Amino acid sequence: MDGLLTPVGDEAALTAALLRLINDDAEREALACAALKNSERFDPALIAERYEQLFERLAARRARLRWWCYLATGIEGAVASLLVRSPH
């Protein structure tokens, strides 16, 4: 857990949550440490790396699909040419 949630517009709940953190040093510090650790997943370098990996997988998938389409077209074309080939 890295924070406290209160209902939107509930001033009493927000006040109670803030007072809880003001009065409990250990909980406040634990929440702060957890929030800092959880924030690492939003590091721009890590996000960029994940996107790069995603784009590489998508490009490889597209290349495989293109290869299969080429093979399918090549086989169909070869079969068609055998069927319509006139004897010499």
C-alpha positions as CSV (number, residue, x, y, z in Angstrom):
1,M,0.0,0.0,0.0
2,D,1.4,3.4,-1.0
3,G,-1.4,5.8,-0.1
4,L,-4.7,6.4,1.5
5,L,-8.0,6.7,-0.4
6,T,-10.9,8.8,0.6
7,P,-14.3,9.3,-1.1
8,V,-14.5,12.2,-3.5
9,G,-15.9,15.3,-1.7
10,D,-15.8,13.7,1.8
11,E,-13.9,16.4,3.7
12,A,-14.3,14.5,7.0
13,A,-12.6,11.4,5.5
14,L,-9.8,13.4,4.0
15,T,-9.2,15.2,7.3
16,A,-9.2,11.9,9.2
17,A,-6.7,10.4,6.7
18,L,-4.4,13.5,6.9
19,L,-4.5,13.5,10.7
20,R,-3.8,9.7,10.7
21,L,-0.6,10.4,8.7
22,I,0.4,13.4,10.7
23,N,0.1,11.5,14.0
24,D,1.7,8.2,12.8
25,D,5.3,8.7,11.7
26,A,5.9,5.0,11.0
27,E,2.9,4.6,8.7
28,R,3.7,7.9,6.9
29,E,7.3,6.7,6.3
30,A,6.1,3.3,5.2
31,L,3.7,4.8,2.7
32,A,6.3,7.2,1.4
33,C,8.8,4.4,0.8
34,A,6.2,2.2,-0.9
35,A,5.2,5.2,-3.1
36,L,8.8,5.9,-4.1
37,K,9.4,2.2,-5.0
38,N,6.1,2.0,-6.9
39,S,7.0,5.2,-8.8
40,E,10.0,3.4,-10.4
41,R,7.7,1.7,-12.9
42,F,6.9,5.1,-14.4
43,D,10.5,5.8,-15.2
44,P,10.6,7.1,-18.7
45,A,13.6,5.0,-19.7
46,L,11.8,1.8,-18.5
47,I,8.6,2.8,-20.3
48,A,10.5,3.5,-23.5
49,E,12.2,0.1,-23.3
50,R,8.9,-1.7,-22.9
51,Y,7.5,0.2,-25.9
52,E,10.6,-0.7,-27.9
53,Q,10.2,-4.4,-27.0
54,L,6.5,-4.3,-28.0
55,F,7.3,-2.7,-31.4
56,E,10.0,-5.3,-32.0
57,R,7.6,-8.1,-31.3
58,L,4.9,-6.6,-33.5
59,A,7.4,-6.0,-36.3
60,A,8.6,-9.7,-36.1
61,R,5.0,-10.9,-36.1
62,R,4.2,-8.8,-39.1
63,A,7.3,-10.2,-40.9
64,R,6.2,-13.8,-40.1
65,L,2.7,-13.0,-41.4
66,R,4.1,-11.5,-44.6
67,W,6.3,-14.6,-45.0
68,W,3.3,-16.9,-44.7
69,C,1.3,-14.9,-47.1
70,Y,4.2,-15.0,-49.6
71,L,4.4,-18.8,-49.2
72,A,0.7,-19.2,-49.6
73,T,0.6,-17.1,-52.7
74,G,3.7,-18.8,-54.1
75,I,2.2,-22.3,-53.6
76,E,-1.2,-21.2,-55.1
77,G,0.6,-19.6,-58.0
78,A,2.8,-22.8,-58.6
79,V,-0.3,-25.1,-58.5
80,A,-2.2,-22.8,-60.8
81,S,0.6,-22.7,-63.3
82,L,0.8,-26.5,-63.3
83,L,-3.0,-26.8,-63.9
84,V,-3.1,-24.4,-66.8
85,R,0.3,-25.3,-68.4
86,S,-0.2,-26.5,-71.9
87,P,1.7,-29.6,-73.0
88,H,4.5,-29.0,-75.4
